[in-house]
């Protein structure tokens, strides 16, 4: 077990995983809601495999099962139903987290930490389902493409900066997101200010989660690093859905 967990993942490798995930999501968005839901489930599974290790939960197995289940159910709900049902599922996720922990028979050490970590990972997986729901809106395809383009440009620019300037990566994320939004505007009829604001918001999400989570010691290992790479992709779905509502 240690061999798989202890393999190292550099920050550049983690950024490459995020970039590949963005490309897969972008391709899925072009294919339609069903492909997007499938991509969302895959992203949720990758998140689940490493999230418990990233935040160092005492019982990774329980957290993994709950997050995978929430990811599958959330994407199915997003495909067949609507946001109201996703909100209900978000509330029910807290209950699921408690029930899953009550079913344990190992003494339940660090119970509050375990529940909060499981629920936070589940919420991220649920956010990822909003990519599918975004496509159901009138301008959902345009919004999803705009935000994913901004995320891709921001990550690509972060990969290009030399190690000596790594302290500026948060500025690079936000600048790259802003430029990515404007770049998408050149190939779409979306208003420039909508594209720029969405790109800036996507870059801010990248910077925020990088600042919060990258300092955790497990982030340099393979599975936690891969989970961290999925976090901004899940959260960026909120930006895409919000943008679609604004411009619809």
Secondary structure, 3 states (H helix, E strand, C coil): CHHHHHCECCHHHHHHHHHHHHHHHHHHHHHCHHHHHHHHHHHHHHHHHHHHHHCCCCCHHHHHHHHHHHHHHHHHHHHHCCHHHHHHHHHHHHHHHHHHHHCCCCCCCCHHHHHHHHHHHHHHHHHHCHHHHHCCCCCHHHHHHHHHHHHHHHHHHHHHCCHHHHHHHHHHHHHHHHHHHHHHHCCCCCCHHHHHHHHHHHHHHHHHHHHHHCCCHHHHEHHHHHHHHHHHHHHHHHHHHHHHHHHC
